[in-house]
Amino acid sequence: MSKVKTFGEIDARSLEQLERCMEAGDADFGVLCADHHPGYSQPIGGAIAYEGYVSPSGVGYDIGCGNKAAQTELTRADLDAQGGVEQIMREITRRISFGMGVPAMERVEHPVLDRIRSADFAPQRKLSQLAASQLGTVGSGNHYVNVMEDENGQIWVGVHFGSRGFGHKTASGFLALAQGLAFDVKAHEGETDSPPVLFEIGSELGESYIAAMELAGEYAYAGRDAVVEKVLEILGAESGHEVHNHHNFAWREEHFGRTYWMVRKGCTPARPGQEGFVGGSMGDESVILEGAASADATESLFSTVHGAGRVMSRTKAAGRVRRRPGGVQAPAGGARRTRRLDPGEAHAASARSCDGRPRGRGSVQGLRAAKAAFGRSGLVQRLGKTDRDRGTGKSAEGDDRRGRGGPAAIGRQLHRHEQEQESDRPEEERPRDDRRDPEGAG
C-alpha cells in the first residue's frame, strides 16, 4: 500500500494531486512538505518515489530550478564603504539581466554550452543559441538575487532560478512528444489536476527525457554559478562556503532498501549532513539547513521545503498591496531582525512571518517546525532578508534593463524587486505571457 508523509496543514487539493500521481505510476511513497500547494499535475512542495517511471510533468517546466548561497568575507560596513546597498543593487541590475525571455547583457562562456550543442537528445541542439543567450540571466517571478547578512555579520550572496528558456522548451517539448506531437510543436494544455505524464524507465522516451533533464540541470547549475560569480565580482569579494541545490528535478535515490526515481517539484533534498539553502519570501529570512538522521527524515524521503513561493497569481494579488511612490510599501513595522530560531524548528506546521503574523503557504512556511528532514539540528545559519519591494544533473546530494526579476539585499531593509512569472504554477495561476510563449519565464 502506498504511503504519504505530510507536514503542516494539509491542502486537500494538493493531497489529491499527489495521490493521483502516485496511483497512476504505482508509486510506493510520496511526501508533502510544509510549504506545499497545488501545481500542474503534481503539487509543488511534493515528491514521489517511482520505481519504474520518470515524470516530466512532475519535474515541471523549470527543470533544475534551485538555490545557491555563497558566503563572503565582507561585512555590512564593507558594503557601506562601496557606496551602500542601493548603489550595489543598481550595479547588479545594470550587469545582470532579469525578466522573461531577456538575453544576458554580459555573455557567459561555459562548457555546458558545448554539451548542449552536441546533446545526446538531438532536438536540444537546436536550443543552443537560446541557451547561450540566457546563460547568466535570472528570469522573473519569485526568482531573484539576494545580498544577505548572517547572524555573525558576514555577507552572503543568494540566488534562486532554474534552467530558463532552455529548460522550459525542453519540458514543453517532451510534453508534446507525450501527446504524439513533434518536439517543437506546442503541446495541448491540460487542466491543473491532469493525470501525470509518465515515461517508462528503459523506454526511448524515458531515457531521452532523463538525458535531456540532466543536461538542463547542468545548465541551471552553470547559470547560478555564473550569476553568483558576477555578484561576487561586483562586490569585490571571494566565495568561501557555498551551498547549492536543485528543488525541481528527478534523481535516482535509495529509500527503504530499494532504488527509486525521486521526482521532486519544489522539494529540497536533505539527506543527513546535506546542506540546503532555502530562500525566504519577501520580508522573510533565508536559512541554511542541514539534513539530520531521524525517523521523520527517513519517512519524508529526506525532503524539506524550498521556500520563496507565493500562494496566488498576480491577477489575484492585484489590489492587495499597499503602494506608494517609488515602490511597494513594506509591511507595517518595517524591517526587523527576528529572534533566533531553535535548531529543531525548520519544517513549518504553522509558519508565521517575522512579526508573528500568519504567513501564507507559499512562503518559506518551512522555517518553524520542520522536524522532518532536519531533525533536531537542522538550522545551520540564519540569513537576513529584504522586506521591501523595489518596484517593480548533479546528484541529489548536490555539490554541494529590461524586464527584471529580482535583485535584492538583505538584513535591514536592503532592497529587492521581482517580476511575476512561475511557469511551474497551476495553469490558471501562470502569467498569460508564459502560456503564450513556449520560451517561458523560467
ChimeraX attribute file (.defattr): number of C-alpha atoms within 10 A of each C-alpha:
attribute: neighborCount
match mode: 1-to-1
recipient: residues
	/A:1	7
	/A:2	11
	/A:3	13
	/A:4	18
	/A:5	17
	/A:6	20
	/A:7	23
	/A:8	20
	/A:9	15
	/A:10	16
	/A:11	17
	/A:12	11
	/A:13	14
	/A:14	22
	/A:15	22
	/A:16	16
	/A:17	25
	/A:18	28
	/A:19	23
	/A:20	18
	/A:21	27
	/A:22	24
	/A:23	14
	/A:24	12
	/A:25	23
	/A:26	17
	/A:27	21
	/A:28	16
	/A:29	23
	/A:30	26
	/A:31	27
	/A:32	28
	/A:33	33
	/A:34	36
	/A:35	36
	/A:36	33
	/A:37	27
	/A:38	23
	/A:39	27
	/A:40	26
	/A:41	26
	/A:42	35
	/A:43	32
	/A:44	33
	/A:45	29
	/A:46	33
	/A:47	36
	/A:48	29
	/A:49	28
	/A:50	26
	/A:51	19
	/A:52	17
	/A:53	22
	/A:54	30
	/A:55	28
	/A:56	27
	/A:57	24
	/A:58	31
	/A:59	27
	/A:60	29
	/A:61	32
	/A:62	32
	/A:63	37
	/A:64	34
	/A:65	29
	/A:66	30
	/A:67	29
	/A:68	25
	/A:69	31
	/A:70	23
	/A:71	22
	/A:72	20
	/A:73	13
	/A:74	18
	/A:75	16
	/A:76	18
	/A:77	12
	/A:78	15
	/A:79	16
	/A:80	13
	/A:81	9
	/A:82	13
	/A:83	10
	/A:84	14
	/A:85	20
	/A:86	16
	/A:87	12
	/A:88	21
	/A:89	22
	/A:90	11
	/A:91	14
	/A:92	20
	/A:93	19
	/A:94	14
	/A:95	17
	/A:96	23
	/A:97	29
	/A:98	32
	/A:99	24
	/A:100	28
	/A:101	24
	/A:102	21
	/A:103	22
	/A:104	18
	/A:105	18
	/A:106	16
	/A:107	14
	/A:108	18
	/A:109	13
	/A:110	14
	/A:111	10
	/A:112	22
	/A:113	22
	/A:114	13
	/A:115	16
	/A:116	26
	/A:117	18
	/A:118	14
	/A:119	19
	/A:120	14
	/A:121	16
	/A:122	13
	/A:123	17
	/A:124	24
	/A:125	17
	/A:126	15
	/A:127	19
	/A:128	19
	/A:129	13
	/A:130	16
	/A:131	25
	/A:132	22
	/A:133	19
	/A:134	24
	/A:135	29
	/A:136	30
	/A:137	31
	/A:138	34
	/A:139	34
	/A:140	29
	/A:141	26
	/A:142	21
	/A:143	31
	/A:144	26
	/A:145	31
	/A:146	28
	/A:147	29
	/A:148	29
	/A:149	26
	/A:150	20
	/A:151	13
	/A:152	10
	/A:153	16
	/A:154	17
	/A:155	27
	/A:156	27
	/A:157	26
	/A:158	31
	/A:159	27
	/A:160	25
	/A:161	29
	/A:162	34
	/A:163	34
	/A:164	33
	/A:165	28
	/A:166	32
	/A:167	30
	/A:168	25
	/A:169	26
	/A:170	28
	/A:171	25
	/A:172	25
	/A:173	24
	/A:174	26
	/A:175	26
	/A:176	19
	/A:177	17
	/A:178	17
	/A:179	13
	/A:180	10
	/A:181	15
	/A:182	15
	/A:183	20
	/A:184	17
	/A:185	14
	/A:186	17
	/A:187	19
	/A:188	11
	/A:189	11
	/A:190	11
	/A:191	12
	/A:192	18
	/A:193	21
	/A:194	15
	/A:195	20
	/A:196	22
	/A:197	20
	/A:198	21
	/A:199	22
	/A:200	16
	/A:201	19
	/A:202	11
	/A:203	11
	/A:204	10
	/A:205	17
	/A:206	20
	/A:207	16
	/A:208	18
	/A:209	22
	/A:210	20
	/A:211	16
	/A:212	25
	/A:213	24
	/A:214	20
	/A:215	28
	/A:216	30
	/A:217	26
	/A:218	22
	/A:219	30
	/A:220	29
	/A:221	26
	/A:222	22
	/A:223	25
	/A:224	28
	/A:225	17
	/A:226	18
	/A:227	25
	/A:228	23
	/A:229	18
	/A:230	18
	/A:231	23
	/A:232	18
	/A:233	11
	/A:234	14
	/A:235	19
	/A:236	12
	/A:237	15
	/A:238	14
	/A:239	16
	/A:240	10
	/A:241	11
	/A:242	18
	/A:243	20
	/A:244	22
	/A:245	29
	/A:246	33
	/A:247	31
	/A:248	29
	/A:249	31
	/A:250	31
	/A:251	20
	/A:252	16
	/A:253	16
	/A:254	13
	/A:255	15
	/A:256	9
	/A:257	6
	/A:258	8
	/A:259	14
	/A:260	23
	/A:261	20
	/A:262	28
	/A:263	29
	/A:264	31
	/A:265	31
	/A:266	33
	/A:267	29
	/A:268	31
	/A:269	32
	/A:270	30
	/A:271	22
	/A:272	19
	/A:273	15
	/A:274	20
	/A:275	27
	/A:276	34
	/A:277	30
	/A:278	32
	/A:279	30
	/A:280	24
	/A:281	23
	/A:282	24
	/A:283	24
	/A:284	30
	/A:285	26
	/A:286	29
	/A:287	26
	/A:288	17
	/A:289	26
	/A:290	25
	/A:291	26
	/A:292	24
	/A:293	18
	/A:294	17
	/A:295	13
	/A:296	18
	/A:297	22
	/A:298	19
	/A:299	20
	/A:300	24
	/A:301	25
	/A:302	26
	/A:303	28
	/A:304	38
	/A:305	35
	/A:306	33
	/A:307	32
	/A:308	24
	/A:309	27
	/A:310	20
	/A:311	17
	/A:312	17
	/A:313	17
	/A:314	17
	/A:315	12
	/A:316	10
	/A:317	10
	/A:318	9
	/A:319	9
	/A:320	8
	/A:321	11
	/A:322	10
	/A:323	13
	/A:324	10
	/A:325	7
	/A:326	10
	/A:327	14
	/A:328	16
	/A:329	17
	/A:330	20
	/A:331	13
	/A:332	7
	/A:333	7
	/A:334	13
	/A:335	21
	/A:336	17
	/A:337	16
	/A:338	14
	/A:339	8
	/A:340	9
	/A:341	14
	/A:342	14
	/A:343	21
	/A:344	18
	/A:345	22
	/A:346	31
	/A:347	28
	/A:348	25
	/A:349	23
	/A:350	20
	/A:351	27
	/A:352	20
	/A:353	18
	/A:354	16
	/A:355	18
	/A:356	9
	/A:357	9
	/A:358	12
	/A:359	17
	/A:360	18
	/A:361	25
	/A:362	22
	/A:363	27
	/A:364	32
	/A:365	33
	/A:366	31
	/A:367	35
	/A:368	20
	/A:369	24
	/A:370	30
	/A:371	26
	/A:372	34
	/A:373	33
	/A:374	32
	/A:375	24
	/A:376	19
	/A:377	19
	/A:378	29
	/A:379	23
	/A:380	15
	/A:381	18
	/A:382	21
	/A:383	30
	/A:384	31
	/A:385	32
	/A:386	29
	/A:387	26
	/A:388	24
	/A:389	23
	/A:390	19
	/A:391	18
	/A:392	15
	/A:393	21
	/A:394	17
	/A:395	15
	/A:396	22
	/A:397	20
	/A:398	16
	/A:399	13
	/A:400	15
	/A:401	12
	/A:402	14
	/A:403	16
	/A:404	26
	/A:405	29
	/A:406	33
	/A:407	28
	/A:408	32
	/A:409	30
	/A:410	30
	/A:411	25
	/A:412	18
	/A:413	21
	/A:414	25
	/A:415	24
	/A:416	26
	/A:417	26
	/A:418	25
	/A:419	22
	/A:420	22
	/A:421	26
	/A:422	25
	/A:423	27
	/A:424	28
	/A:425	25
	/A:426	21
	/A:427	19
	/A:428	14
	/A:429	20
	/A:430	19
	/A:431	20
	/A:432	12
	/A:433	14
	/A:434	20
	/A:435	15
	/A:436	10
	/A:437	15
	/A:438	23
	/A:439	21
	/A:440	27
	/A:441	34
	/A:442	30
